[in-house]
Structures are given as C-alpha cells and as structure tokens.
Amino acid sequence: MRENQVCLFGLSSAAAPQTKMCHCAANLYAPAADSDVVTIVHRSGLLQSELDELNRSISLAIAERFTPQRIRAQILANLDRWRAQGVWVTAFDEWRVIAEREDDARLYSAMVGGDQEAVRLRQSAPYVGLLSGEEVRVLRKSQQFDRTWR
C-alpha cells in the first residue's frame, strides 16, 4: 500500500483494492492495476459515470414532471433550510443564482446538460424532495442501478 493510499474497508492490501479518499468523502478512488488510471467509485458501489447518469435521469424526470417555478421553489426552500442547518458547499451559491434569475434555459441546462459544469452541479442538486423515494427507486431499477442501491 502506498503512503498516500488507505484501505477504507479496513482490510489488508491483499484482501481489498487500494483506495484513496477524495475531498468530499463520498467517493473512493481505486487505481487500476499496473496503471496510473484512476477509476472513481462512489461509496454506493456505482462508478462515477453511472452515478452521473443516474443523477441526470432523476433530474430529467423532475424537469419533465414539474414546472420551472416549482423546481425553483424547491431549490430555494432546500437551500434556505440547509444554510440554517450549517450545511453548505460552493455549488449551492451557484444554484441560488440559477433559481433566483428565473432563466428557464439556464435551469434546464444545469439540470440535464451534458457538459462538465452541469455534471458538477448535479452532484449537489438542491431540488431533492420533488420525487418520492419510490419514484427514485423505480428510476434506479429501470437504469439497472438497483444492484447496489437498496
């Protein structure tokens, strides 16, 4: 095990892949064998690309089912509650600007866009609570992500 790596599973290096904690503690970085390539694995067991796809699917379902006004109201309500609870990341500042400007194209771009900025913003999506837990489970299952999400 290299000095900058730690096994998050508490197992010996022979029993588990080498991993390194990322800045947000949500992902594990598992270096590929004999390579400098790093595969990002979310703590749920999904690859980062799978998690990104799932986040986009959830965002698309929300965009299809709710008006931009309802989405903005949910964003602002969540952000206000999270700030009061002392939970804040810089992406929330960006989401507040998006919600307050009432630019539907910008809102939808952040929610379902394929560019790196949209992917990054969806990792901190503040419109949670619009879909029920069951609706999210159905989306996960339809995307074949149910193997790791319970």
C-alpha positions in Angstrom: 0.0 0.0 0.0 1.4 3.4 -1.0 1.8 6.0 1.7 -0.9 8.3 0.1 -3.5 5.5 0.0 -5.7 3.9 2.6 -8.0 0.9 2.5 -11.3 2.3 3.6 -12.7 -1.2 4.1 -10.3 -1.9 7.0 -8.9 -4.9 5.1 -5.3 -5.7 4.3 -3.9 -4.7 0.9 -4.1 -8.3 -0.2 -7.8 -8.6 0.6 -9.1 -5.3 -0.9 -8.2 -2.9 -3.7 -6.1 0.1 -2.8 -8.3 3.2 -2.3 -7.8 6.8 -1.6 -10.4 9.1 0.0 -11.5 12.1 -2.1 -12.1 15.6 -0.8 -15.8 15.0 -0.3 -15.5 11.6 1.4 -18.3 10.3 -0.9 -16.1 8.6 -3.4 -13.3 6.1 -3.4 -10.5 6.3 -5.9 -9.3 2.8 -6.9 -6.2 2.8 -9.1 -6.3 0.3 -11.9 -3.7 -2.4 -11.6 -0.3 -1.5 -13.1 -1.6 1.8 -14.3 -1.8 5.5 -13.4 -5.5 5.4 -14.4 -7.9 6.1 -11.6 -11.4 4.8 -11.5 -13.8 6.8 -9.3 -16.1 4.5 -7.3 -18.9 6.2 -5.3 -19.5 4.8 -1.8 -22.7 3.3 -3.1 -20.7 1.0 -5.3 -21.5 2.8 -8.5 -18.8 4.0 -10.9 -18.8 7.8 -11.0 -20.0 7.7 -14.6 -23.0 5.5 -13.5 -23.8 7.9 -10.7 -23.7 10.9 -13.1 -26.1 9.1 -15.5 -28.4 8.3 -12.6 -28.3 11.9 -11.4 -29.1 13.1 -14.9 -32.0 10.6 -15.2 -33.5 11.8 -11.9 -33.1 15.4 -13.0 -34.7 14.7 -16.3 -37.7 13.1 -14.6 -38.1 16.2 -12.4 -37.8 18.6 -15.4 -40.5 16.6 -17.2 -42.9 16.5 -14.2 -42.6 19.9 -12.6 -42.8 23.5 -13.7 -39.7 25.6 -13.6 -41.4 27.7 -10.9 -42.0 24.6 -8.7 -38.4 23.4 -9.2 -37.1 26.9 -8.3 -39.3 27.0 -5.2 -37.9 23.6 -4.1 -34.3 24.7 -4.7 -34.7 27.9 -2.7 -36.5 26.1 0.2 -33.9 23.4 0.4 -31.0 25.9 0.2 -32.6 28.1 2.9 -33.0 25.0 5.2 -29.5 23.7 4.5 -27.9 27.1 5.2 -29.8 27.4 8.5 -28.5 23.9 9.4 -24.9 24.9 8.6 -24.7 22.7 5.5 -23.2 24.5 2.6 -21.0 23.9 -0.4 -20.0 26.5 -3.0 -22.2 24.8 -5.7 -25.2 25.9 -3.6 -24.3 29.6 -4.3 -24.4 28.8 -8.0 -27.8 27.0 -7.6 -29.2 30.0 -5.7 -28.2 32.3 -8.6 -29.8 29.9 -11.1 -33.0 29.7 -9.1 -33.3 33.5 -8.4 -32.7 34.6 -12.1 -35.7 32.8 -13.4 -33.9 31.8 -16.7 -35.6 28.5 -17.6 -32.9 27.7 -20.2 -30.2 28.1 -17.6 -32.1 26.0 -15.1 -32.7 23.1 -17.5 -29.1 23.3 -18.7 -27.8 22.8 -15.2 -30.3 20.0 -14.5 -29.9 17.9 -17.7 -27.0 19.3 -19.6 -24.1 17.0 -20.7 -21.3 19.5 -20.1 -18.9 19.3 -17.2 -20.4 22.2 -15.4 -23.9 20.6 -15.4 -22.4 17.2 -14.2 -20.7 19.0 -11.4 -23.8 21.0 -10.4 -25.9 17.9 -10.4 -23.6 16.3 -7.8 -25.0 18.9 -5.4 -28.6 19.1 -6.8 -30.8 21.1 -4.3 -34.1 20.0 -5.8 -34.3 16.8 -3.8 -37.7 16.0 -2.4 -39.7 16.6 -5.6 -39.8 12.9 -6.5 -40.9 10.3 -3.9 -38.5 7.7 -2.7 -40.4 5.1 -4.7 -40.1 7.1 -7.9 -36.4 7.4 -7.4 -36.2 3.6 -6.7 -38.1 2.9 -10.0 -35.6 5.1 -11.9 -32.7 3.3 -10.4 -34.1 0.0 -11.2 -35.0 1.0 -14.8 -31.4 2.1 -15.3 -30.2 -1.2 -13.8 -28.6 0.6 -10.9 -30.6 -1.5 -8.3 -27.6 -3.9 -7.9 -26.0 -1.5 -5.4 -28.8 0.7 -4.2 -31.1 -0.8 -1.7 
